[in-house]
Amino acid sequence: MTLTELRALYDLPFFALLSQAHAVHQANFPDGKIQLCTLLSIKTGGCSEDCAYCAQSARYKTELESHVLLEREEVMLHARAAKTSGSTRFCMGAAWRGVRGGTARFEQVLDIVRDVASLNMEVCVTLGELGPAEAQQLREAGVTAYNHNLDTSPEHYPNIVTSHTYEDRLRTIRNVQDAGIAVCCGGILGISETITDRLRLLEIISNFNPAPESVPINSLMPMPGTPLAENPQVEPLDLVRMIACARIAVPAAKVRLSAGRTRLSDETQTLCFFAGANSIFYGEKLLTTENPEAANDRALLAKLGLQTLEPDMALAPPETDPSIPASPDLLVVGC
């Protein structure tokens, strides 16, 4: 979709937008099931990057307690618990700029991935920048999806991150796609962006080729000590509009209601599900921030009559559309 098309969508009356998004959602996900995902920080803090929203950056004085890469046995305890509680995707995040093949820590991650994959769960990792060889090794170890968010528009991005570029992120996404791993890519609301920045983000993601498998929509959880610590909360109906636009822009992707759910009422989450959100992070923690307790999530889903998805171990990215240029040239879209 183009920025002009997305702006026209966003400006629709609220219920007209929701109605259109819900129709797209029903056409692509007729069973209406919700995917439950669990996210574990396997290496926390001490990151060399300067992302303005992140308490894990070593450049900011925060209250976050850092820890080195978890041992495989500890990760497996969390993974088994996640499976027992109903999660079908286990996501692992490490606060690194990136990983390099042949290093001890990357080999340790590969061993962890192999063990988690043996549980018959979808395996998603977010490890920072990846080269082509590393992406292929992760695929062979059992990774089914790779998360690498663009965060915001290319125009606003330098205000949020200076330690790497937007092009660096797009390059990693291309490497992941070329390795045959499904891409999970979204952004963050509430990081001093404009509505245009939000829609530019969707414009770029909607033109990925192949399309992303999932699109997480995060709301900033301001962390003390970071440059964005005083940013105001995202307006709930603005979040719902963004969920609706994401559903229409990337119709076949799972739209994941991600960080910031602790601040949402059941009614706001219900609107998000109606607008097309069909995946949530489930459990006590979301990397370094709180997440609604599993029992509360289960109770809400039961009230709404929503069932949950089974894992898809054969998960593959959507097929490339030969009529659309491949992803690396995305920055020219809508400029």
C-alpha positions as CSV (number, residue, x, y, z in Angstrom):
1,M,0.0,0.0,0.0
2,T,1.0,3.6,-0.5
3,L,1.2,6.3,2.1
4,T,-1.7,8.1,0.4
5,E,-3.9,5.0,0.6
6,L,-3.0,4.4,4.3
7,R,-3.7,8.0,5.2
8,A,-7.2,7.7,3.6
9,L,-7.8,4.5,5.6
10,Y,-6.6,6.0,8.9
11,D,-8.8,9.1,8.4
12,L,-12.0,7.0,8.0
13,P,-14.6,7.3,10.7
14,F,-13.6,4.9,13.5
15,F,-16.3,2.4,13.0
16,A,-16.0,2.4,9.2
17,L,-12.3,1.6,9.6
18,L,-13.0,-1.2,12.1
19,S,-15.7,-2.6,9.9
20,Q,-13.3,-2.8,6.9
21,A,-10.5,-4.2,8.9
22,H,-12.7,-6.9,10.5
23,A,-13.9,-7.9,7.0
24,V,-10.3,-8.3,5.8
25,H,-9.5,-10.3,9.0
26,Q,-12.4,-12.7,8.5
27,A,-11.5,-13.2,4.9
28,N,-7.9,-14.2,5.8
29,F,-8.4,-15.8,9.2
30,P,-12.0,-17.3,9.1
31,D,-11.4,-19.4,12.2
32,G,-10.7,-16.3,14.3
33,K,-8.1,-18.1,16.4
34,I,-5.5,-16.3,18.5
35,Q,-1.8,-17.2,18.6
36,L,-0.3,-17.4,22.0
37,C,3.5,-16.5,22.1
38,T,5.9,-16.5,25.0
39,L,9.0,-14.2,24.9
40,L,12.1,-14.8,27.0
41,S,15.1,-12.5,27.3
42,I,18.0,-15.0,27.1
43,K,20.6,-12.2,27.4
44,T,19.6,-9.0,29.2
45,G,21.2,-5.5,29.3
46,G,24.7,-4.3,28.4
47,C,23.8,-3.6,24.8
48,S,26.1,-1.3,22.9
49,E,23.2,0.2,20.9
50,D,21.6,3.6,21.7
51,C,17.9,2.9,21.0
52,A,16.2,5.7,22.9
53,Y,13.3,3.6,24.2
54,C,15.4,0.7,25.6
55,A,16.4,0.0,29.1
56,Q,18.9,-2.6,27.9
57,S,21.3,0.0,26.4
58,A,24.5,0.3,28.3
59,R,24.5,4.0,27.5
60,Y,21.7,4.8,29.9
61,K,21.5,4.5,33.7
62,T,18.5,2.4,34.4
63,E,17.4,0.0,37.1
64,L,17.6,-3.0,34.8
65,E,19.7,-5.9,36.1
66,S,21.9,-7.3,33.4
67,H,22.6,-10.9,32.9
68,V,24.7,-12.9,30.5
69,L,23.4,-15.5,28.0
70,L,21.3,-18.0,29.9
71,E,22.4,-21.6,30.0
72,R,20.5,-24.0,27.8
73,E,18.9,-25.9,30.7
74,E,17.4,-22.7,32.1
75,V,16.0,-21.7,28.8
76,M,14.4,-25.1,28.4
77,L,12.7,-24.8,31.7
78,H,11.0,-21.6,30.5
79,A,10.2,-23.2,27.1
80,R,8.6,-26.3,28.6
81,A,6.6,-24.1,31.0
82,A,5.4,-21.9,28.1
83,K,4.3,-25.0,26.1
84,T,2.4,-26.3,29.2
85,S,0.6,-23.0,29.6
86,G,-0.6,-23.1,26.0
87,S,2.0,-21.0,24.0
88,T,2.7,-22.4,20.5
89,R,5.5,-20.0,19.7
90,F,8.6,-19.5,21.9
91,C,10.5,-16.3,21.2
92,M,14.0,-15.6,22.5
93,G,15.6,-12.2,22.6
94,A,19.2,-11.2,23.2
95,A,20.4,-7.7,23.8
96,W,23.2,-7.6,21.2
97,R,24.0,-5.5,18.2
98,G,24.2,-8.7,16.2
99,V,25.7,-12.2,16.0
100,R,28.6,-13.7,14.1
101,G,29.0,-17.3,13.0
102,G,31.8,-19.3,14.6
103,T,31.6,-17.4,17.9
104,A,31.0,-19.3,21.2
105,R,27.8,-17.3,21.9
106,F,26.3,-18.0,18.5
107,E,27.0,-21.7,18.8
108,Q,25.3,-21.6,22.2
109,V,22.3,-20.0,20.7
110,L,22.1,-22.6,17.9
111,D,22.2,-25.4,20.6
112,I,19.4,-23.7,22.4
113,V,17.3,-23.3,19.2
114,R,17.7,-27.0,18.4
115,D,16.5,-28.0,21.9
116,V,13.5,-25.7,21.8
117,A,12.5,-26.9,18.3
118,S,12.4,-30.4,19.7
119,L,9.4,-29.4,21.8
120,N,7.3,-29.1,18.7
121,M,7.0,-25.3,19.2
122,E,7.5,-22.5,16.7
123,V,10.9,-20.9,17.4
124,C,11.4,-17.2,17.0
125,V,14.6,-15.3,17.8
126,T,15.7,-11.7,17.8
127,L,19.4,-11.4,18.0
128,G,20.1,-8.1,16.2
129,E,21.9,-7.9,12.8
130,L,22.4,-11.1,10.8
131,G,24.5,-12.0,7.9
132,P,23.4,-14.5,5.2
133,A,25.5,-17.3,6.7
134,E,24.1,-16.8,10.2
135,A,20.6,-16.6,8.9
136,Q,21.0,-20.0,7.1
137,Q,22.5,-21.6,10.2
138,L,19.5,-20.4,12.3
139,R,17.2,-21.9,9.8
140,E,19.0,-25.2,9.8
141,A,18.9,-25.3,13.6
142,G,15.1,-24.9,13.7
143,V,14.3,-21.2,13.7
144,T,10.9,-20.7,12.1
145,A,10.6,-16.9,12.5
146,Y,13.0,-14.0,13.0
147,N,11.9,-10.8,14.7
148,H,13.6,-7.6,13.5
149,N,11.4,-4.5,14.0
150,L,11.8,-1.3,12.0
151,D,10.4,0.6,15.0
152,T,9.2,3.7,13.0
153,S,9.5,5.5,9.7
154,P,12.9,6.0,8.0
155,E,12.5,9.7,8.4
156,H,12.0,9.5,12.2
157,Y,14.4,6.7,12.8
158,P,17.6,8.8,13.3
159,N,15.9,10.6,16.2
160,I,15.5,7.2,18.0
161,V,18.6,5.2,17.0
162,T,22.0,6.4,15.8
163,S,24.1,3.3,16.4
164,H,22.8,1.6,13.3
165,T,20.8,2.6,10.2
166,Y,17.5,1.8,8.7
167,E,19.3,0.2,5.8
168,D,21.1,-2.1,8.3
169,R,17.7,-3.3,9.5
170,L,16.4,-3.8,6.0
171,R,19.6,-5.8,5.1
172,T,19.1,-8.2,8.0
173,I,15.4,-8.7,6.9
174,R,16.6,-9.5,3.4
175,N,19.1,-12.0,4.7
176,V,16.4,-13.7,6.8
177,Q,14.0,-13.9,3.9
178,D,16.7,-15.3,1.6
179,A,17.4,-18.1,4.2
180,G,13.7,-19.1,4.1
181,I,12.9,-17.9,7.5
182,A,9.5,-16.1,8.1
183,V,9.9,-12.4,9.0
184,C,8.3,-10.9,12.1
185,C,8.6,-7.1,11.7
186,G,6.6,-4.2,13.3
187,G,7.1,-1.0,15.2
188,I,6.6,1.0,18.4
189,L,3.9,3.7,19.0
190,G,4.6,6.5,21.4
191,I,8.3,7.2,20.6
192,S,7.6,10.9,19.6
193,E,6.5,9.9,16.1
194,T,3.8,11.5,14.0
195,I,0.8,9.8,12.5
196,T,2.7,10.0,9.2
197,D,5.6,8.2,10.7
198,R,3.3,5.4,11.8
199,L,1.8,5.1,8.4
200,R,5.2,5.2,6.6
201,L,6.2,2.3,8.8
202,L,3.2,0.3,7.6
203,E,3.8,1.4,4.0
204,I,7.3,-0.1,4.1
205,I,6.3,-3.3,5.8
206,S,3.3,-3.8,3.5
207,N,5.6,-3.7,0.5
208,F,8.0,-6.4,1.8
209,N,8.5,-9.2,-0.8
210,P,7.8,-11.8,0.5
211,A,5.3,-10.3,3.0
212,P,6.0,-10.6,6.7
213,E,4.5,-13.5,8.5
214,S,3.7,-11.4,11.6
215,V,3.5,-7.7,12.4
216,P,3.9,-6.8,16.1
217,I,2.4,-3.4,17.2
218,N,4.1,-2.2,20.4
219,S,3.1,0.7,22.6
220,L,6.0,2.4,24.4
221,M,6.5,1.4,28.0
222,P,8.5,4.4,29.2
223,M,11.6,3.1,31.1
224,P,13.2,5.3,33.8
225,G,16.7,6.4,32.7
226,T,16.0,6.3,29.0
227,P,15.6,9.4,26.8
228,L,11.9,8.6,26.3
229,A,11.1,8.0,30.0
230,E,8.7,10.9,30.1
231,N,6.8,10.2,26.9
232,P,3.0,10.2,27.3
233,Q,0.9,7.0,27.0
234,V,-0.4,6.1,23.5
235,E,-4.1,6.9,23.2
236,P,-6.0,3.5,23.2
237,L,-8.2,4.4,20.2
238,D,-5.0,5.4,18.2
239,L,-3.6,2.0,18.9
240,V,-6.9,0.4,17.7
241,R,-6.7,2.5,14.5
242,M,-3.1,1.3,13.9
243,I,-4.1,-2.3,14.4
244,A,-6.9,-1.9,11.9
245,C,-4.6,-0.3,9.3
246,A,-2.0,-3.0,9.8
247,R,-4.6,-5.7,9.3
248,I,-5.7,-4.1,6.0
249,A,-2.1,-3.3,4.8
250,V,-0.7,-6.8,5.5
251,P,-3.9,-8.9,5.3
252,A,-2.3,-12.4,5.5
253,A,0.0,-11.6,8.4
254,K,-0.6,-12.2,12.1
255,V,-1.0,-8.8,13.8
256,R,0.5,-9.1,17.2
257,L,-0.7,-7.0,20.1
258,S,2.6,-6.7,21.9
259,A,4.3,-4.4,24.5
260,G,2.0,-2.1,26.5
261,R,-0.9,-4.5,27.0
262,T,-0.6,-4.0,30.8
263,R,-2.1,-0.5,30.2
264,L,-5.0,-1.7,28.1
265,S,-8.4,-2.4,29.5
266,D,-10.2,-5.6,28.4
267,E,-12.5,-3.4,26.3
268,T,-9.6,-1.9,24.4
269,Q,-8.0,-5.3,23.8
270,T,-11.4,-6.5,22.6
271,L,-11.5,-3.7,20.0
272,C,-8.0,-4.6,18.9
273,F,-9.0,-8.2,18.4
274,F,-12.1,-7.1,16.4
275,A,-9.8,-4.8,14.3
276,G,-7.6,-7.7,13.4
277,A,-5.1,-8.5,16.1
278,N,-4.8,-12.3,16.3
279,S,-1.6,-12.9,18.3
280,I,-0.4,-11.9,21.8
281,F,2.6,-12.3,24.0
282,Y,1.5,-14.4,26.9
283,G,3.1,-14.8,30.3
284,E,4.6,-12.8,33.0
285,K,7.3,-10.9,31.2
286,L,7.9,-9.2,27.8
287,L,11.7,-8.9,27.7
288,T,12.1,-6.3,30.4
289,T,8.5,-5.1,31.0
290,E,5.4,-6.6,32.6
291,N,2.9,-8.5,30.6
292,P,-0.7,-9.4,31.6
293,E,-0.9,-12.6,33.6
294,A,-1.7,-15.8,31.7
295,A,-4.9,-16.4,33.7
296,N,-6.2,-12.9,32.9
297,D,-5.6,-13.5,29.2
298,R,-7.3,-16.9,29.2
299,A,-10.3,-15.4,31.0
300,L,-10.6,-12.6,28.4
301,L,-10.3,-15.0,25.5
302,A,-12.9,-17.2,27.1
303,K,-15.4,-14.3,27.5
304,L,-14.9,-13.5,23.8
305,G,-15.3,-17.1,22.7
306,L,-11.8,-16.9,21.0
307,Q,-9.9,-20.2,20.6
308,T,-6.1,-20.5,20.2
309,L,-3.9,-21.7,17.4
310,E,-1.9,-24.8,17.2
311,P,1.9,-24.5,16.3
312,D,2.8,-24.6,12.7
313,M,6.1,-26.4,12.5
314,A,6.2,-26.1,8.7
315,L,6.0,-22.3,8.9
316,A,7.5,-20.7,5.9
317,P,7.4,-17.1,4.7
318,P,4.7,-16.2,2.2
319,E,5.8,-16.7,-1.4
320,T,7.6,-14.0,-3.3
321,D,5.4,-12.0,-5.6
322,P,7.4,-11.7,-8.9
323,S,5.5,-8.6,-9.9
324,I,6.9,-6.6,-6.9
325,P,10.6,-5.7,-6.4
326,A,12.4,-7.6,-3.6
327,S,12.6,-5.9,-0.2
328,P,16.0,-4.1,-0.1
329,D,14.7,-1.1,-2.2
330,L,11.9,-0.3,0.2
331,L,13.1,3.1,1.2
332,V,12.1,4.5,-2.1
333,V,8.4,3.6,-1.5
334,G,6.2,6.6,-1.1
335,C,9.1,9.1,-1.0
